[in-house]
Amino acid sequence: MDVLQYTGNLSWLIIPFGLFLGLLGYRLYKISLFIIGLFFGLALGSWIGLKIENSQLGLILGL
């Protein structure tokens, strides 16, 4: 089963999802949700910057 085939270009989602599951196993769900939010914010900021073709805005929102 090829997971990357189904996710396409969204393979970066595997990392925060894996971190979430790993930290959830240690009952640190608040920290894991924070990390998921952090990764989501980075991805969203980079995506917005690429969509409007403003690399500086992408860097600011991505950081």
DSSP file (Angstrom, degrees, kcal/mol; ACC not computed):
  #  RESIDUE AA STRUCTURE BP1 BP2  ACC     N-H-->O    O-->H-N    N-H-->O    O-->H-N    TCO  KAPPA ALPHA  PHI   PSI    X-CA   Y-CA   Z-CA
    1    1 A M              0   0    0      0, 0.0     2,-0.9     0, 0.0     0, 0.0   0.000 360.0 360.0 360.0 119.6    0.0    0.0    0.0
    2    2 A D     >  -     0   0    0      1,-0.2     4,-0.9     2,-0.1     3,-0.4  -0.810 360.0-176.5 -98.3 103.6    1.6    3.2   -1.1
    3    3 A V  H >> S+     0   0    0     -2,-0.9     4,-1.8     1,-0.2     3,-0.5   0.880  82.5  57.8 -67.3 -38.2    0.4    6.0    1.2
    4    4 A L  H 3> S+     0   0    0      1,-0.2     4,-1.7     2,-0.2    -1,-0.2   0.793  98.5  61.5 -65.2 -26.7    2.2    8.7   -0.8
    5    5 A Q  H 34 S+     0   0    0     -3,-0.4    -1,-0.2     1,-0.2    -2,-0.2   0.889 108.6  42.1 -65.1 -38.0    0.3    7.7   -3.9
    6    6 A Y  H << S+     0   0    0     -4,-0.9    -2,-0.2    -3,-0.5    -1,-0.2   0.820 115.8  47.7 -79.7 -31.2   -3.0    8.6   -2.2
    7    7 A T  H >< S-     0   0    0     -4,-1.8     3,-1.8     1,-0.2     2,-0.3   0.723  84.4-175.1 -83.4 -20.7   -1.8   11.8   -0.6
    8    8 A G  T 3< S-     0   0    0     -4,-1.7     3,-0.4     1,-0.3    -1,-0.2  -0.455  70.0  -5.6  66.6-125.0   -0.1   13.2   -3.8
    9    9 A N  T 3  S+     0   0    0     -2,-0.3     3,-0.4     1,-0.2    -1,-0.3   0.445 120.6  81.9 -83.3  -0.1    1.7   16.4   -3.1
   10   10 A L    X   +     0   0    0     -3,-1.8     3,-1.6     1,-0.2    -1,-0.2  -0.086  48.4 124.7 -95.7  35.7    0.5   16.5    0.5
   11   11 A S  G >   +     0   0    0     -3,-0.4     3,-1.4     1,-0.3     4,-0.4   0.696  59.1  74.6 -69.5 -16.6    3.1   14.1    1.8
   12   12 A W  G >  S+     0   0    0     -3,-0.4     3,-0.5     1,-0.3    -1,-0.3   0.696  81.8  71.7 -67.5 -16.6    4.2   16.7    4.4
   13   13 A L  G <> S+     0   0    0     -3,-1.6     4,-1.8     1,-0.2    -1,-0.3   0.727  83.6  69.3 -69.5 -20.8    1.0   15.8    6.3
   14   14 A I  H <> S+     0   0    0     -3,-1.4     4,-2.4    -4,-0.2    -1,-0.2   0.883  94.2  55.3 -65.9 -37.8    2.5   12.5    7.3
   15   15 A I  H <> S+     0   0    0     -3,-0.5     4,-2.4    -4,-0.4     5,-0.2   0.962 111.5  39.0 -65.1 -54.7    5.0   14.1    9.6
   16   16 A P  H  > S+     0   0    0      0, 0.0     4,-2.4     0, 0.0    -1,-0.2   0.867 116.1  53.2 -66.3 -31.7    2.7   16.1   11.9
   17   17 A F  H  X S+     0   0    0     -4,-1.8     4,-2.3     2,-0.2    -2,-0.2   0.909 110.4  47.4 -66.5 -40.3    0.1   13.2   11.8
   18   18 A G  H  X S+     0   0    0     -4,-2.4     4,-2.5     2,-0.2    -1,-0.2   0.895 111.8  50.1 -66.0 -40.1    2.8   10.8   13.0
   19   19 A L  H  X S+     0   0    0     -4,-2.4     4,-2.8     2,-0.2     5,-0.3   0.905 109.8  52.0 -62.9 -40.4    4.0   13.2   15.7
   20   20 A F  H  X S+     0   0    0     -4,-2.4     4,-2.3     1,-0.2    -2,-0.2   0.940 112.1  44.3 -61.5 -48.1    0.4   13.6   16.8
   21   21 A L  H  X S+     0   0    0     -4,-2.3     4,-1.5     2,-0.2    -1,-0.2   0.897 114.8  49.7 -65.2 -39.4   -0.1    9.8   17.1
   22   22 A G  H  X S+     0   0    0     -4,-2.5     4,-0.6     1,-0.2    -2,-0.2   0.930 115.3  41.4 -65.8 -45.2    3.3    9.4   18.8
   23   23 A L  H ><>S+     0   0    0     -4,-2.8     5,-2.2     1,-0.2     3,-0.5   0.816 109.1  59.8 -73.1 -29.5    2.7   12.1   21.4
   24   24 A L  H ><5S+     0   0    0     -4,-2.3     3,-1.6    -5,-0.3    -1,-0.2   0.856  98.4  59.7 -65.1 -33.4   -0.9   11.0   21.9
   25   25 A G  H 3<5S+     0   0    0     -4,-1.5    -1,-0.2     1,-0.3    -2,-0.2   0.794 104.8  49.3 -63.6 -27.8    0.4    7.6   23.0
   26   26 A Y  T <<5S-     0   0    0     -4,-0.6    -1,-0.3    -3,-0.5    -2,-0.2   0.255 118.2-114.7 -94.3  11.5    2.3    9.4   25.7
   27   27 A R  T < 5S+     0   0    0     -3,-1.6     3,-0.2     1,-0.1     2,-0.2   0.776  79.7 127.0  62.0  30.4   -0.8   11.3   26.8
   28   28 A L     >< +     0   0    0     -5,-2.2     4,-2.4     1,-0.2     3,-0.2  -0.405  20.6 147.1-106.8  53.6    0.7   14.6   25.9
   29   29 A Y  H  >  +     0   0    0      1,-0.2     4,-2.3    -2,-0.2     5,-0.2   0.805  65.3  56.4 -66.1 -29.8   -2.3   15.5   23.7
   30   30 A K  H  > S+     0   0    0     -3,-0.2     4,-1.7     2,-0.2    -1,-0.2   0.923 111.3  43.3 -67.2 -41.9   -2.1   19.2   24.4
   31   31 A I  H  > S+     0   0    0     -3,-0.2     4,-2.3     2,-0.2    -2,-0.2   0.902 113.3  52.0 -68.3 -40.3    1.5   19.4   23.2
   32   32 A S  H  X S+     0   0    0     -4,-2.4     4,-2.3     1,-0.2    -2,-0.2   0.885 108.7  50.4 -66.1 -36.8    0.7   17.2   20.2
   33   33 A L  H  X S+     0   0    0     -4,-2.3     4,-2.4     2,-0.2    -1,-0.2   0.871 109.4  52.2 -66.8 -35.7   -2.2   19.5   19.2
   34   34 A F  H  X S+     0   0    0     -4,-1.7     4,-2.3     2,-0.2    -2,-0.2   0.911 110.0  48.2 -63.7 -42.4    0.1   22.5   19.5
   35   35 A I  H  X S+     0   0    0     -4,-2.3     4,-2.6     2,-0.2    -2,-0.2   0.900 110.7  50.8 -66.1 -40.6    2.7   20.8   17.2
   36   36 A I  H  X S+     0   0    0     -4,-2.3     4,-2.6     1,-0.2    -1,-0.2   0.925 111.3  48.7 -61.5 -44.0    0.0   20.0   14.7
   37   37 A G  H  X S+     0   0    0     -4,-2.4     4,-2.4     2,-0.2    -2,-0.2   0.879 110.4  51.9 -62.8 -37.9   -1.2   23.6   14.8
   38   38 A L  H  X S+     0   0    0     -4,-2.3     4,-2.2     2,-0.2    -2,-0.2   0.936 111.8  44.8 -64.3 -47.6    2.3   24.8   14.3
   39   39 A F  H  X S+     0   0    0     -4,-2.6     4,-2.5     1,-0.2    -2,-0.2   0.892 113.0  51.8 -63.5 -39.3    2.9   22.5   11.3
   40   40 A F  H  X S+     0   0    0     -4,-2.6     4,-2.8    -5,-0.2    -2,-0.2   0.906 109.5  49.9 -64.6 -40.9   -0.5   23.5    9.8
   41   41 A G  H  X S+     0   0    0     -4,-2.4     4,-2.5     2,-0.2    -2,-0.2   0.897 111.0  49.3 -63.9 -40.6    0.4   27.2   10.2
   42   42 A L  H  X S+     0   0    0     -4,-2.2     4,-2.1     2,-0.2    -2,-0.2   0.929 114.3  44.7 -63.1 -44.8    3.7   26.7    8.5
   43   43 A A  H  X S+     0   0    0     -4,-2.5     4,-2.4     2,-0.2    -2,-0.2   0.914 114.3  48.6 -67.1 -42.1    2.1   24.9    5.6
   44   44 A L  H  X S+     0   0    0     -4,-2.8     4,-2.5     2,-0.2     5,-0.2   0.909 111.7  49.4 -65.7 -42.0   -0.7   27.4    5.3
   45   45 A G  H  X S+     0   0    0     -4,-2.5     4,-2.1    16,-0.4    17,-0.4   0.904 112.8  46.9 -63.8 -41.7    1.6   30.3    5.3
   46   46 A S  H  X S+     0   0    0     -4,-2.1     4,-1.9    15,-0.2    -2,-0.2   0.903 112.6  50.2 -65.7 -40.3    3.9   28.8    2.7
   47   47 A W  H  X S+     0   0    0     -4,-2.4     4,-2.3     2,-0.2    -2,-0.2   0.909 110.7  48.4 -66.1 -42.6    0.9   27.9    0.5
   48   48 A I  H  X S+     0   0    0     -4,-2.5     4,-2.1     1,-0.2     6,-0.2   0.917 110.7  52.0 -63.8 -42.5   -0.6   31.4    0.7
   49   49 A G  H  <>S+     0   0    0     -4,-2.1     5,-2.3     1,-0.2     9,-0.2   0.875 111.9  45.8 -61.6 -37.6    2.8   32.9   -0.2
   50   50 A L  H ><5S+     0   0    0     -4,-1.9     3,-0.7     3,-0.2    -1,-0.2   0.868 109.7  54.8 -72.7 -36.1    3.1   30.7   -3.2
   51   51 A K  H 3<5S+     0   0    0     -4,-2.3    -2,-0.2     1,-0.2    -1,-0.2   0.889 115.1  37.6 -65.9 -39.3   -0.5   31.3   -4.4
   52   52 A I  T 3<5S-     0   0    0     -4,-2.1    -1,-0.2    -5,-0.1    -2,-0.2   0.363 109.5-124.1 -94.7   6.7   -0.1   35.1   -4.4
   53   53 A E  T < 5 +     0   0    0     -3,-0.7     2,-0.5    -4,-0.2    -3,-0.2   0.860  68.3 132.1  54.7  42.6    3.5   34.8   -5.7
   54   54 A N     >< -     0   0    0     -5,-2.3     4,-2.1    -6,-0.2    -1,-0.2  -0.885  34.0-175.7-122.9  97.3    5.0   36.8   -2.9
   55   55 A S  H  > S+     0   0    0     -2,-0.5     4,-2.1     1,-0.2     5,-0.1   0.839  82.7  54.9 -66.3 -32.7    7.9   34.9   -1.5
   56   56 A Q  H  > S+     0   0    0      2,-0.2     4,-2.3     1,-0.2    -1,-0.2   0.916 109.2  46.9 -67.5 -41.1    8.5   37.3    1.3
   57   57 A L  H  > S+     0   0    0      1,-0.2     4,-3.0     2,-0.2     5,-0.3   0.884 110.4  54.1 -65.9 -37.2    5.0   37.0    2.6
   58   58 A G  H  X S+     0   0    0     -4,-2.1     4,-2.0    -9,-0.2    -2,-0.2   0.895 109.8  47.3 -62.2 -39.6    5.3   33.2    2.3
   59   59 A L  H  X S+     0   0    0     -4,-2.1     4,-1.3     2,-0.2    -2,-0.2   0.905 113.6  47.4 -67.9 -40.8    8.4   33.3    4.5
   60   60 A I  H  < S+     0   0    0     -4,-2.3     3,-0.3     2,-0.2    -2,-0.2   0.948 117.8  40.3 -66.0 -48.5    6.8   35.6    7.0
   61   61 A L  H  < S+     0   0    0     -4,-3.0   -16,-0.4   -16,-0.2   -15,-0.2   0.826 113.6  55.5 -70.4 -30.2    3.6   33.5    7.3
   62   62 A G  H  <        0   0    0     -4,-2.0    -1,-0.2   -17,-0.4    -2,-0.2   0.754 360.0 360.0 -72.8 -23.9    5.6   30.3    7.1
   63   63 A L     <        0   0    0     -4,-1.3    -1,-0.2    -3,-0.3    -2,-0.2   0.447 360.0 360.0 -93.1 360.0    7.7   31.3   10.1
